Amino acid sequence: MNQHRFCVAPMLDVSDRHFRFFARQLTRGARLYTEMVTTGALLHGPRERLLAFDDAERPVALQLGGSEPGDLARAAQLGAAAGYDEIDLNCGCPSPRVQRGAFGACLMREPALVADCVRAMRDAVSIPVTVKHRIGVDREESYGFVRDFVGVVAEAGCEVFVVHARNAWLDGLSPKENRSLPPLRYPVVARLARDFPSLVFVLNGGLRSHGEALAQLDRVHGVMIGREACENPWMLADVDPLYFDRPAPCAARDDAIDAMRPYLQRQVRAGEPLRAVVRPLLGLFNGLPGARAWRRTLSDAAMLERHGAGVLDIARGEIRA
Ligand SMILES: Cc1cc2nc3c(=O)[nH]c(=O)nc-3n(C[C@H](O)[C@H](O)[C@H](O)COP(=O)(O)O)c2cc1C
């Protein structure tokens, strides 16, 4: 079975462990990705906290940011030892801070270095090492650029490429603008899939519905969705029937709330801020009457303080009222 048929994107400040646990209540088949963790933070920072996750989230990939093969190898080892199912190297992030660290999207200009990084990580761990990248940087739009990048990195043993199907414009755009302004070019990813038939290509960028995503699966092996899964998480409840030919774990939003209740209680007992644990649920009713009341209650500090984990039921009651 293709393990990357449907993936939920790595998103800084979004795809944290609570988001992933919630996503996992809605789909068993999707592959989940952590936020990007830099090698510096992992090797010299609060390692345990950065790597902590619940076994129920699996399969989950740890995304690393870095460009020094030795550091990446050690970081990958820590990830594998912690139980992650995949190590993904970020070669697509355009933020100026990441560029100063000389990793992220600017690594696409250095395929030999990325190959060294992949080789070092593969030598260090037995779980798959994957690469997430763009189709070009700045105004470099030739197909040859991304084809050669993939070719060189594949030589080092990378078999799965997650391709955000737009260029990264490193000269002056914010990361947010870089997720919408450079034009999407899905045919480039389809062409890569044709030209490298033994590799797996996951298409990412701008997919807002299952109709759009499923239509791509004729041409690529998998799809990855970011913002839509965060803004409208209930869309994940359709993933298992549509992509994996198995029943959805939650037939209704209330099933998802039921599934989250014990987790909330557990996390609060463990000292996690309730606000962080409920945040992934804010969009659960988006598009339905009551969505605003739900969101307002779950983001109200006084309500969280007063009701603790019971705030879920208070918020649910307000929708019914
Ligand atoms: C808030 C936010 C944070 C992101 N953080 C990361 C990250 O840590 N690593 C990464 O590779 N991509 C990151 N991305 C990019 C997404 O993984 C994805 O490539 C991009 O949003 C396009 O997919 P979408 O149109 O389905 O959202 C982030 C995107 C968003 C919206």
The ligand as a MOL file (V3000), in Angstrom:
LIG
                    3D

  0  0  0     0  0            999 V3000
M  V30 BEGIN CTAB
M  V30 COUNTS 31 33 0 0 0
M  V30 BEGIN ATOM
M  V30 1 C 1.2450 28.1560 8.9960 0
M  V30 2 C 2.1050 27.3530 8.0560 0
M  V30 3 C 3.3100 26.8380 8.4800 0
M  V30 4 C 4.1120 26.0810 7.6210 0
M  V30 5 N 5.2630 25.4980 8.1060 0
M  V30 6 C 5.9570 24.6220 7.3060 0
M  V30 7 C 7.0340 23.8500 7.8150 0
M  V30 8 O 7.3530 23.8890 9.0160 0
M  V30 9 N 7.6950 23.0190 6.9560 0
M  V30 10 C 7.3350 22.9140 5.6300 0
M  V30 11 O 7.9540 22.1500 4.8810 0
M  V30 12 N 6.3120 23.6290 5.1320 0
M  V30 13 C 5.6050 24.4540 5.9330 0
M  V30 14 N 4.5120 25.1090 5.4360 0
M  V30 15 C 4.1180 24.8700 4.0360 0
M  V30 16 C 3.1240 23.7150 3.9510 0
M  V30 17 O 3.7140 22.4980 4.3610 0
M  V30 18 C 2.6110 23.5620 2.5030 0
M  V30 19 O 3.7160 23.2490 1.6730 0
M  V30 20 C 1.9610 24.8180 1.9730 0
M  V30 21 O 1.0870 25.3910 2.9420 0
M  V30 22 C 1.1720 24.5220 0.6900 0
M  V30 23 O 0.1450 23.5820 0.9270 0
M  V30 24 P -1.3970 24.0310 1.1250 0
M  V30 25 O -1.7200 24.9320 -0.0440 0
M  V30 26 O -2.1930 22.7600 1.1230 0
M  V30 27 O -1.4730 24.7900 2.4130 0
M  V30 28 C 3.7090 25.8670 6.2740 0
M  V30 29 C 2.4750 26.3870 5.8520 0
M  V30 30 C 1.6720 27.1100 6.7270 0
M  V30 31 C 0.3320 27.6330 6.2320 0
M  V30 END ATOM
M  V30 BEGIN BOND
M  V30 1 1 1 2
M  V30 2 1 2 3
M  V30 3 2 2 30
M  V30 4 2 3 4
M  V30 5 1 4 5
M  V30 6 1 4 28
M  V30 7 2 5 6
M  V30 8 1 6 7
M  V30 9 1 6 13
M  V30 10 2 7 8
M  V30 11 1 7 9
M  V30 12 1 9 10
M  V30 13 2 10 11
M  V30 14 1 10 12
M  V30 15 2 12 13
M  V30 16 1 13 14
M  V30 17 1 14 15
M  V30 18 1 14 28
M  V30 19 1 15 16
M  V30 20 1 16 17
M  V30 21 1 16 18
M  V30 22 1 18 19
M  V30 23 1 18 20
M  V30 24 1 20 21
M  V30 25 1 20 22
M  V30 26 1 22 23
M  V30 27 1 23 24
M  V30 28 2 24 25
M  V30 29 1 24 26
M  V30 30 1 24 27
M  V30 31 2 28 29
M  V30 32 1 29 30
M  V30 33 1 30 31
M  V30 END BOND
M  V30 END CTAB
M  END
